[in-house]
Amino acid sequence: MSDVSEAKRLINQDNARADEIAEGFYKLDEDLIAKDPPKVKWGRLFQKFSDSEKIKYLEELAITMNHAAYLIQEERNQLLELCQKKEQQISTLNSAMAQNSMMLQTQVARMNEQRQEFGDKISKLQTRIRELLQNGDKD
């Protein structure tokens, strides 16, 4: 004989059928459901409730908690999508920055070549000017 009550067996059987979720409840991600959550410590006020009051209170609590878990799961999914989009943007920006960096390096190299050429021309012109000045003093 099993230690599992008939009610618990039926609940487990119902949970195994994903397409038969109780109306108003959302199927939550099984990987994120705690297998051994902390137990609720009910106060004296709750203990004074009649059984029907307890059932009503616990049903409302279950509805609220299920909805809260669903909202958190939906928010997590939205954040996951946002993170994926941001990762794509970062990748695109990284590629654009790499291209921009290469372009800047190419421009700096060209400018350095031009400066070198200008320096060489200035040096040649200064040499030519000295030559002309020396030749002019001889004349």
Secondary structure by P-SEA (a helix, b strand, c coil): cccccaaaaaaaaaaaccccccccccccccccccccccccccccccccccaaaaaaaaaaaaaaaaaaaaaaaaaaaaaaaaaaaaaaaaaaaaaaaaaaaaaaaaaaaaaaaaaaaaaaaaaaaaaaaaaaaaaaaac
